[in-house]
Amino acid sequence: PALTMVVRVRCSAGWLPSAAFPAIGALPARALPLDAAAVQSRSHAALPQRRLLAIRSPGLAGSGVEGPRTGLPGGCWGPGGGGGVRWKKGGIFNAVVRPQERTTLKAIRDEARLRKTAIARYNKRWRSWAQNRVRQYQLPLPVTLTSDTSLMDATYITACVQKAAALRKHDVQLWRDYSKRVLELKGDFLPEHLGYLMWGYGKSSFLDGGFYRDFMPVAKQRLPELQSHALMSLMWCAKRVKWQDKDLVIAAAQHTLETMDVLRPSDFIKVANSFAALGLRDTGLRTALSHAAISKFEECTAQQFRDAMNPTAIGCLWSDEVVAYTLERFRRIFITARPIHLMKAYESAVACRVLAPQVWKSLSKETRQFYVRLSQRHIPDAGREPSAMHWEVSQHLAELGDAHRNAFRWGPFHIDIGLEELESDERRRCLMVDTPAAFFYGTDQYLPPRQLQHRMLTSLGWDVRRVRWDDWAALESASERKPFLRELIQGARPEGEELQNRPPSAPGVVQERLRKFREVLAAAEAAQRAAREDAKIDFDI
């Protein structure tokens, strides 16, 4: 009986292709370069060092040829031998395996094992390690980002915006040129073009008040024509750039309810989170969205449902039934969550416990224990880098003699400045530094997530004081800022205090305050730079 053998011979030109041995499997054993008897009689050291020999012997047991148990040192073919052909079980024996090939084979085995484990056990979709930021919906058009914008039509400029955002092109002049051309063609875009445009501007976080003031009315007018992806992109962009337009939010919520049947579950989650972040307060719309939410959540996969764990939506949008469903289901799919989802789940559980204690009590014992254990585990978090205004406030507090701690995490919350001294009722004070990022773009109105954070911190025992950027900009010197801080940290605030907005100022007034605030920060940075230069030691003789 013939042995089926596969031989790869290396010559001066490299490895010979398999086509060079078209009928090698049909040759008898004695016609092969190395038959079974030769293998049995030659030692492992005598095998050729410049070729790789692989012998496939699936039928070795019934072929009449006795396998060489003791022909090679260590009995690598016999019972208990090495990684070669196992006696009477078939396999592949590698006489010589190069280090590079050994590494490749090991990587293939590890990748196959990881693929199998990830899909079967952890319910994670497999993606190759070489795949990098591939979106499910994108415009497959060959475009050049640096083309003359005056020659672009609606389709071409849409593809450029989408591609520039996907590739993370943060060239300010490039986006200004795109914005100018988009405004010129704002009446020529199709509904799907509007979706890709809004996704591109949301992804890039390009902030230009004039562009959004001129383009958002167009998107609002075309809102009834938007499908699932376009509606999601519009609301996601508004959330990313912190654009305040109550009429747009209400119209988008109504359109969401009208097109609920054709809305993708993942898009519905992003749209709902945007409604919560943009301050949807209409009771009827919130109730209607809550009625339709659970059926949409049931259509989500585990990875899609991770984004439903949003503390702002838990605290400001969903009904008690939806909150309970969300917390219960996340316990069953948490294995697919990343650290950012775990942190949001932690904050969502705290929001439920503080703002809706009746929902927390209605949860199962296993679910409550899960979130208790989640609060005790280490969740990786990059933290937040203090701003220039933050460091300036901290410096003035140090000069006043108030011991404090900067930029730390307390549970799921980030505290800007925590004062060490306790109050008479043993409450601890903290200062939150509110830069323009804590407000809607171009306004002096707080974002709903900041208001929710303030309410939960005060309910959990913190005495929260806030340093607003517009108040700080109005103080021109240290002689005015130190008394301001001293007065701010005096007294006590009630527990559970809500963060109230001031009467809105005109856009022109806010822009003037922003300009002055930037000047104050620039002057403070210049003073710190000069102080560092003066503190340097000159070693020149």
LINQUI-V630142 format. One record per run of one state. SS is the DSSP state (a for helix, b for strand, c for the rest). FROM is the first residue (numbers start at 1). TO is the last residue. If there is no record, write none. Layout:
SS&FROM&TO + SS&FROM&TO
//
This chain:
c&1&4 + b&5&11 + c&12&13 + b&14&15 + c&16&17 + a&18&20 + c&21&23 + a&24&26 + c&27&28 + a&29&31 + c&32&35 + a&36&41 + c&42&43 + a&44&46 + c&47&50 + b&51&56 + c&57&72 + a&73&75 + c&76&85 + b&86&86 + c&87&89 + b&90&90 + c&91&91 + b&92&94 + c&95&98 + a&99&120 + c&121&148 + a&149&151 + c&152&153 + a&154&166 + c&167&171 + a&172&184 + c&185&190 + a&191&204 + c&205&208 + a&209&221 + c&222&222 + a&223&225 + c&226&227 + a&228&240 + c&241&245 + a&246&258 + c&259&259 + a&260&262 + c&263&264 + a&265&278 + c&279&282 + a&283&298 + c&299&301 + a&302&308 + c&309&310 + a&311&316 + c&317&319 + a&320&336 + c&337&338 + a&339&355 + c&356&356 + a&357&362 + c&363&364 + a&365&376 + c&377&387 + a&388&400 + c&401&403 + b&404&410 + c&411&412 + b&413&422 + c&423&427 + b&428&434 + c&435&435 + a&436&438 + b&439&439 + c&440&445 + b&446&446 + c&447&447 + a&448&459 + c&460&461 + b&462&468 + a&469&474 + c&475&477 + a&478&488 + c&489&506 + a&507&535 + c&536&541
//
